[in-house]
Amino acid sequence: MGDIDAVLFDLDGTLCRRTQDMQAVYERAFERVGETPFGDPPALWEALDGPPDHGDTVGYFGAGLARVAAQHGRSSVDTLAVARALVSEIDDSAVTHLPGTETALESAAAVGPIGVVTNGPIDRQRTKLDALGVTGRFDAVVYGAELSRSKPHTAPFDRALEEIDVARERTLYVGNSLAYDVAGAHNAGLSVAWLRADEDAGAYEPEYVIDSLVELPAILRGNG
């Protein structure tokens, strides 16, 4: 199986995607607090500052909504109330596998230990894994939000490597984010298969670039 003895995966955007209609979720959040919606989910995502604050999700979304409110002349709206409603509307069990997930997991397990390294908190991410029916398939699951540092810091990768007991230079990480997955894995000394989505790698240099998880078996066979 070449030079790879273990495979670690990111979760969101790599193994799964949300199935909720986020526009509908956004509008229901405003309806719950009796306000007319302003902006839309893409505008909110753009207004969010940095990675999610899993210790204060309401505050994180509330700050983004406050920026969007200012752009629409709606600064009188209680954006924390809207954020609280938005968070309560998000269903973490509403996820589905990305194409090629099953094949990728099977081929990775044939190589050696497999694991998940995700930045999300255990309650939300475990719900997704359970909904996908894959919770028991991994030899290690690391939730970055539960550690002192999350990706792109090395701590989550170091914890996973300790649990699977495989050398970092013989471990492949599969993820979709350049800033968190590629950067973090390289910082930790892992090779990376980057799952791109019409994005240029820029200054990053992932060892493998894939458009779908269906391409992972070839990499593990040494044909990537």
Disulfide bonds with the S-S distance in Angstrom:
none
